[in-house]
Amino acid sequence: MVRGFYEIGSGMMANQKLIDTIANNIANANTAGYKAQESVTVPFDEMLTYRLGTTETGADHATPLYDRSWINVVSDTVTNFDQGPLKLTERPLDFGITGKGFFQIKTKSGQIGYTRNGSFDLDEEGYLYLTGAGRVQGPNGDIFIGTDNIITGSNGEIYNADTDQYYGKIALYDFEDYGNLVEFNNNMYKTTETPFVSNAEVRNYRYESSNIDLAEEITSAMRTENLIQSQANILQMYADVLKDGTQRISAIK
């Protein structure tokens, strides 16, 4: 019965982490370029199956810890990088990506990050800028515009809408393995993997919405909350049975 406490308790903790992930998704449903997160749960024995050691002769040996475990843990949180819908706007500094790829951002500290959030502005010096993150990068670094009176081609090249003056090009980059991307700031990602130039297209006067299915997230939250409540009720039943058993044992003379 005590084992039941551990198993149900671990399930409640795993489900609470699922709720936290769902809540974060719902909170970012209207964040440009946000990618849905998903927590992955596995049985504990898949996370820690063997105790490593050596035999008397010095050979490596792995001893199974459990035959089977019903205890579940959250092993990882993965990101769904599917493209979200492009939302039309009236802002010339909004950009969306059609296809696979990321904008490259250089923070004030010099760190390079990647994002699908193309809702840009101009900083105080007139450079194309992602608020709260840093300057948008082109093949030659920072992109100076100085005005929002621009037109942009599908290849990311930016021109003055009146004079056709060339300002620069928004560079798009992609990666072989998205599993190496680590979120670190303002819906941006970093990686040790070397990026390659993406052939995706840039769309002006629009940005990519999040890929959150709000109805699905709310349904998952309700289902998980109900499961947590059921687990809590079972734990209370265990506690009541143990309390009754303890009282009966103490009454024996």
N, C-alpha and C positions, 0 to 999 in steps of 0.2 A: 504493500500500500504506500509505503514511503517513496518507493520508486515512482508511483503514480504522481506524487507531488512534483517530482523533478520533471517528469515528462510533460505534464500539463503546464507547469510553470514555464518551462522552456518554450512551449508552444505559444503561450501568452506573450512572452518577451519577443519572440520572432514576429508575431502578428502585430505587436506594437511598433516594431521597426517598419513593417509594411505600411502601417497607418502613417508614420512619419514621412515615408517616401511619397505616399499618395497625397498627403497634405501639401508637401513641397511642390508636387506637380500642379495641384489645383491653384496654389498661390501664384504660380508662374504661367497660368493658362494664357494670360494676355501679354506675356513678355516676348518681345520680338526675338525670333531665332531660337527660343528655348527648346531643348530636346528632352523628351519624357525619360524619367528614371524608373527603373524596375528592380526591386530587391529579389534576390534569388535565395530560396531556402533549400537546405539539404539535410538529411539525417546526420546526426553528430558523428556516427561511425564512419561516414564518408569524409569527414573533416579530420578525424584523428583515429585511425583504425589500428595502427601498430605502434608498439614501443620498440625502438631500435636499440640493439645491443650487440654483444659478441658472445660466442660460445667459449667453452674452456680451451679450445684450440686456437682461439683468436679470430675465427671466421665471423663475418657479419651475420646478424640474425635479427629477424623481426618477429615480435611476439604479439599476436592479436589481443587487443584490449577487451573487446566485446564480441559476442556472437552476432548480436543485433541490438540496435538502439532505436527507440521510438522518439528520442529527443531530437527536435528540429532546431537549427540555427540558421541565421542569415549569413550566407557565405560571401556574398558580393552584391554590389549595386551596379547594374549595367545601364548603359544609355542607348536609347532608341534614336538613331540618327536619320530616320526617315524624314523626307522633306515635308515641311509644313506648307500650307497654302500661302500664296502671295497676296498681300492686301494692298489694294490701290490707295494712294494718298495724294495730297496736293503739294507735297514737299519734294523739291528737286534734290534734296540731300538724303532722301530715302532710297536705298538700293536693295534689291533682292537677287538671290542666286537661283538660277534654274539649272539643276544638275548637281553633281557632287563637287564639293569644294568649300573653302572657307576664306573669309577675309583675314588678312594678316594685320595685327595691331601691335604697335610698339608702345609699351608703357613708359611713364616718366622715368622709371628706374632702369629702362633699357631692356626689359624682358619682352620677349616675343610671345604673343598669344594668337589664337585662332578662334574665330567666331562666325556664326551665321547671322548674327544681329547686324543688319545694315541700316539701322536708323541713326544716321550720322548727323553731325553739326559741324560748325566751324569753331575752332578755338580762338583765343584772344589774338593770335598772330595770323589767323586766316587759313590754318591748315585743316584738312579734313580730319574729323575727330569723332571718336566714339565716347560719349559722356561716361565718366567714371572709369575709363579704361586707358585710352591713349590714342595716338595718331594712326590713321589708316595708312597702310604701306602700299607703295607701288614697286615696280621693278628697281627703281632708283631710290627708294626710301620714302620719306614723308612727302605728301602731296599738298602743295600750296595752291589754293584756289582764290581765296580772298573775296568771293562773291557766291551767292546761290543762284545767280543768273546763268545757268549752265544747261548743256545738253550732254547726254551720255550715250555712247554706242554700246551695243551688246557685248563688245570686246572689252568694256570697261574704260575706254578712252573718254576723257572729259574735255569739253570745249566750252568757250564762252558762247552763249546763245546768240549774241549780237555780232561779235567780231570774228568768231571762229578761232579765237586764240586757244592754243592747246595748253592745257594745264597739267596733264599727266594721265596715268592709267592706273586703275585699281587692279591690283594683282590678286589672283585667286590661286589657292594652293590646296592640294589634296594629299592623302596618305594611303599607303598600302593596307595598314592595319589600324582601324579606328579603336581597337582595344588598347592601344598604347596612349590614347588621348586621356589626359587627366584634367578635370575641371578645376579651376583655381580662382577665378575672379570674374564677377559680372557676366556670367554665362560664357566665359572664355575657356579655352583648352590649351594645354601645353604638352609637349612631347619631346622625347630625345630622338625620335625618328626624323630623318631628313625628308622634307616635303618635296613634292614635284608640282610643276605648274599644271593647273586644272584647265580643261577646255570648256568648262561650264560658262554660261552666259550671265551677264549682269543686266538686270532690268531696273530702269529708273522710275521714280515716282511710285515706288511700292517697296514693301519690305516683307520678309518672311515671317508669318505668324508662328506661334508655337505649334508643335505637332501633337498637342494634348487633345484627347477625346474626353471632353469634360463630363459627358453623360456616363462614359465607361468608368472614369475615375471615381465619380460620386457613387456609382453602383458598387464598385470594388470596396470603397471605404465603408459603406453600409454593411456589406457582406462580412468584411473583416471585423467590424465592431460587433456584429451579432455573434461571430465566432468567439471573440474575446469574452463576451458576456456569458456565453455557454460554458466556456472553460472556467470562468470564475465561479459559476454555479456548481460545477463538478468539484472544484477545489473545496468549496464550502461543504459539500456533501462528504468529501474525504475528512475534512476537519471535524465534522459532527460525529462521524463514525469513530474516529480516533478518540475523540473526547468521551464518547459513550463507553468505548472499550476500556479506556483508562480508569473511568469511574467504577466500572464493574470489577476490574482487577483490584483496585484499591479497597473494594468492599469485601474481598475475599479474606477470611480469617483462618 
